[in-house]
């Protein structure tokens, strides 16, 4: 009887492992010590003002190796990118860059440990900047050897190209 109970659980674990293995292939491969990592820093402004508390995500495109990286903007809108294993920087190459800033409906920060239904979380960045679409990149970046610094200027009223939501 215990074998029958264990079998579905084993099957679920195998499916989960297969799914994770598939995901690890997205975006061009491995990251960290096996790849050249370039320090990446920058600044984000929206409507001319520093954008504080936003997540900046570098999504690899084309032949770019690695899985990209992310950073969080400070009060001046400045960020530093790390990969998903907390290694500083990301590999050289081309990236589609997306942005996200989740707050409570009044714009105040989300309390630590709060669930979406408890506080009504809202995305403060227009969808055109928050969604990664390889066929319609709105903000891009080319990371080059030695060091790369970027400034991203977002507009709250920006209208995406017609093919963006396809």
N, C-alpha and C positions, 0 to 999 in steps of 0.2 A: 504494500500500500504506500509506503513512503517513497518508493521509486516513482509512482504515478504522480505524487504531489511534487516531487523534485523535477520531473521532466518539463512541465510548463515553465518552471522557474529557470531551468537551464536554457531552454529555448529563448526565453526573454533576454537572458544575459547574452546569449550568442547574437541575437538580433541587435541588441544595444551596442555590442562590441563592433559588429559589422557597420552599423550606422556611424559610430565614432570614427572608425577607420576610413569611411567614405568622406566624412567631414574633414579629416586631417589632410586629405588630398586637395581640398578647395584652396584656391588662392596661390598655388604654385609650389607648395612643398613645406619643408621643415623651416625652422627658425632657430635663432640662438647661436651657440658656439660654432656650428658647422657652416654658418653663412657670415659674410662680411656685413657688419652692422655699422651703419652711418649715423652719427648723432643728428637728430632732427628736432628743431625747436621752431617756435613761431608765435604768432599773435593772431587773434581773431577779433574783429570788430563787426558790430551789426548797427546799421544806420549811423555809422561814424563813431559809435561808442564802444569801449572795450566790452567784450562779452565774457562775463565772469561765470564760473560754475558750469561750463559747457564741456561735453565730451567731444574730442576730436578723434576721428577714426580714419586711418590710412588703409584703404582697401586695395590690394595689389591688382594690377591689370596686366594684360598681355603676358609676356614672358617673365615678369617680375617674380623672383623667388620669395619664399616665406609666406607668412599668413598676415602680414601687415602689422599694425600697431595702433596704439591709442594714447591719449593724454587728456588731462583735465586742465581747463583754463583757470588762471588765478584772477584776482581782482583787476589786474591790468590787461586781461585777455591773453596772457602769455601761457604757452604750454611746452612740454617736453614729451616726445613720443617714446614709449617703451613697447616691446613686443608682448605677446600674451604669456610669456614666461618671465616677465619683468626684466628682460635684458634691455639696456638702453639702446634706442634707435631702431632702425629697420634697414633691410637690405636695399642696395641701390636699385632704382627702377622707377616705373610709372605707377601712380596711385590715383584712384578716385577718392576724394576726401569728403567725408560726411560729418555732420555735426548734430548733437542732441543736447537738449537742456530740459530735463523733466523737473517740474515744480508742482506745488499745490495750485489750485485754480487762481488764487490771489497773487501768484508769483513768488511766494515765499518757499524756502527750501523744504524738501521732504524730510520729516523727522526720521532719525535712524530707526530701522526695523519696521517702518510703516508699510502696510500693504496698499496696493492700488485702490481697492474698494473703500478703505478706511479714510483716505484723504482726497480722493478724486484727482489723481496725478494728470498733468497736462504737459504736452510737448510745446515748448516755447519757440522752437525753431520752425520756420515754414517747411512743409513736407519736401519741397524740392531740394533742400539742403540735407535733410535727415535720411533720405532714402538713397541707397547705392544702386545705380542703374548703369551697368557697363556700357550700354548702347547710347546713353545720354548723360555723360559726366558733366556736372555743373561746375564743380570745383576740382581741379586736378593738381597734381604735384609730381615733379620729377626729382627724386632723391639722387644726388650725385656724390661721388666719393669725397672724402675728407669731412665735410659737414654741409648740412642743408638747413637754411632758415627760410621760413615762409610767412607771408602776411595774407590772411584771407579776409575779404571784405564782403559781408553778407548784407542783404537788403530785406527788410521784413515784408516789403510789398512786391518782391521779385516775381515775375510771371515766367514759368518754365516754358521751354520750347514745346511745340505741339506733340512731338514724339515721346516726351518724357514719361507720360503715364501709360504708354502702350505696353 
